[in-house]
Amino acid sequence: MQEYTNPESPVPPKKTNGARETRQVILDSARRLFNERGVSDISMRAIAADANISVGNLTYHFPRKRDLVSALMADDIHETLVRESSTGLERLNSIFEGMLRALLRNPFFFLDDQARTMISPQDVDNVQQVHGQINPVLDDLIADGLMKPGFRGESRMNVISVLLLAYITWLKTVVRPGPFPAMTFDEMIGAHWTILSPWLTEAGIRERETMLSVKAAKR
C-alpha cells in the first residue's frame, strides 16, 4: 500500500495556476488516500501534506472532511452523466459504463462505512439523477422498436434494481479479491445485456450484437 507523505515533513509547494487548480490537487490527493486507507484513517493534515499545501489552504477550500467527500461525489456525478450524442442501445450502454467507472474511481464511497455517514441529501439527489437517466432511455428504446413494450412498471423496476445491487458485489470482488476471479469491466457490461436480452426485440438483439462486436474489435 502506498504511504502518504509524513504530515510533519517539509514539502515544496506544488506550482498551481490558482484556486481552481489547487482545488483539483486537493481532490486528487483525497481520492487516492481515501481509496487506499478509508476515510476514517486519513486526517485533513495528511491530505494537506500529500497535496503539498498547508492545512489552512486545505480548509479554505474544504473546511471539513465531509466537504471533501461531497465534492468528490459531485465531481464523479458530473463525469457519469451521459452527454454525448449516442443513440439507441449505445446510449444505454454508455450509462452503464459511466456508472461502473464511477465505482472504480471512488470505491470508498460504497465500501467505507464512515463515508456513507457523510453522504448528504444533495449527494443522494445527485445519485438519483444518474439513475434517473435510465428510464427515459428505456422509454426511447421501446418507442424505437428495440425493446419490448412490456418492459415497463414493476418488471423494469425489478430488473434495474437487480443490476444496481450487483454493482456493489462486483466492486467488492474487484477491490478486495477473493479466491474466485472477479468479472472484468467488459464481462460486467456483457452481463447487463444478458440480463436485458429477454426484453430486446429482434431488432434490438441485432443492434446489441453489432454494438458488442464493434467494442470487442476496438479492444
N, C-alpha and C positions, 0 to 999 in steps of 0.2 A: 504493500500500500504506500502511495507516495506521501512523504512527510511535507507538512506545510512549514513555512519559514518561522523560526523562533520569534515570537512577538517582541522579545526584548532586544533582538539583534538589530543594529542599524542597517537600513537598506536604502539604496539610492532610489529617489523617486522616479517613477516612470514618466516619460515625456508624454503629455497629452495635449490635445487641441482645445481643451475647455471642459466645461461641466458635463456635456453630453458624453464625451469620450471617457471621462473619469467614472461616470455612472456605469458605462458598459464594462470597464475594467473591474469595478466592484462586483457587478453581477456575474461576470465570468469566474471570478475567484470564489464567490459564494456558491455558485452552482457546482463547481468542481469539488469544493470542500464538503458541502452538504451531501453530495452523491458518494463521496469516499467514506465519510465518517458519520453522517447523520446530523441532523440539526442540533440535537442536544449536546453533542460533543464538540461543537465548533462555536467559539466565542466571537464576539464582534472584534476583539483585539486580533484574533488570529486571521480574520478576513482582511482587516486593515493591513496587517503585515504581509499577507500573501499578495495584496494589491499594491504594495509599496506606497501606501499613503498613511497619513496619521489617522488615529481613531476619530479625532474631531472632524476631519474631512469626510470620513465614512458616515458619521452620524449626522452630518449636514445633509447628506443625500438620503440616508436611511436611518432615522432615529432609533428604530428597534429592529430586532431580528425578524419580527413578524412582517415588517415593511419589506424586507428583502424577499421573504417567501412570496408575498403577494406580487411584488414586482416581477419575480421570475415566472410566476404563473401567468401574469398578464402578458409578458413577452412571448411565452410559449403559446398562449391562446392566439395571439396575433399571427404567429407563424403557422398555426394549424388551420386557420380559416382558409378555405379554398377560394381563390380569386381569379385563377386563370380561366380562360375561355373554353375549357374542356367541356365536352357534352357526352350524353349517353352514359354507358357504363363506366367510361373513363373518369367521368366526374365523380361518381360514387366511389370508384377505386381510389381517387385522389384524396377523398375524405378519410377513407380507411388508412391509407398510408400516412397521412398527416397525423392522425391520432396515435398510430403506433410509434412514429418518430418522436412525438411529444413525450410518450412514456420513456423512451430510451434516452432522451435528452435530460430528463429530470426524474429519475426513478424514485428519488427521496420523497417526492410529492405523495406517492402512492404506497410506499413501503415503510415510511418513517412515522411512528405514532405521534411524535411531537409536531411534526409538520402538519399533520391532519388537524390538530387542535388550533393551528394558526390560520386555517382557511376561513376567510371572511365571507359574508353573504354576497359581496361583489364577485369574489372568486367563484362561488357556486354559480352565479348568474353567467359568468364567462364560460364555464364548462358547459352549462346548458345551451349556451349559444352555439358551441361547437357541435354538440349532439343535435341541436335543432336544425343543422344543415341537412341531416339525413332524410327526414320525412318529405320535404319539398322535392328533393331529387328523386326519391322513390315515386312520388306522385307523377313527376315528369316522365319517368321511365314507363309507368303504366300508360300514360297518355300517348307515348311514342310507340307503344306496342312491344316493348322489350321485357316488360314484367306483366304477370297475370293480374287482371283486375281484382281478384280476390285477396291480393296481398295488401290488406288494409286492417285497421282495427286491432283486435286482440292478437290475431296471428302475426301481424307485423311487429307489434309491441314485444311479443314473446321472443321472436327471432332476434330483434335488435338487442333486447336485454341479455340474452344468452351470449351474443357476440361481445358486448361490453364487459360482462362479468368474466369472460375468458381472457380479457386483456391483462388483468392483474395476475392471474395464474401464469400466463405466458411470461410476463415481466419478471416474476419471481424466478422462473426457470432460467431466464437469460442472465439476470444479475447474480443469482445465487445458485449456481449449477449444482445439480444433484447427481445421482447415479445414472439417470436417464438423460439422453441428449435433448436439448431444447430445440423447438422448431426454429428454423431460420426466419428472418423477416419475410422472405419470399414465400416460404411454406405457410406462414401465418396468413399472408394475403390470399394465397390459394385456398386456405381453409374457409375464408369468408365466402368465396364463390362456390365452394362445395355446399356450404350450408344454405346459400341462397339459390342454388340450382333448381330446386323444385318449384320456385316461383318465377323462373325465367320462361319466357315464351320461346318458340323455336328460333325466332329472330334474335332474341336475347342470348340464347345459347351460342349461336353463330358469332355474335359480336363478342361474347366473352372469350371464346376460343381464339378469335383473331387478336384481341387485346392482349391476352396472356402470352400468345405466341410471339407477338412483337416485343413484349417486355423481355421474354426469355432470350430472344435473339440479340438484344442490346446488352445483356449481361456478359 
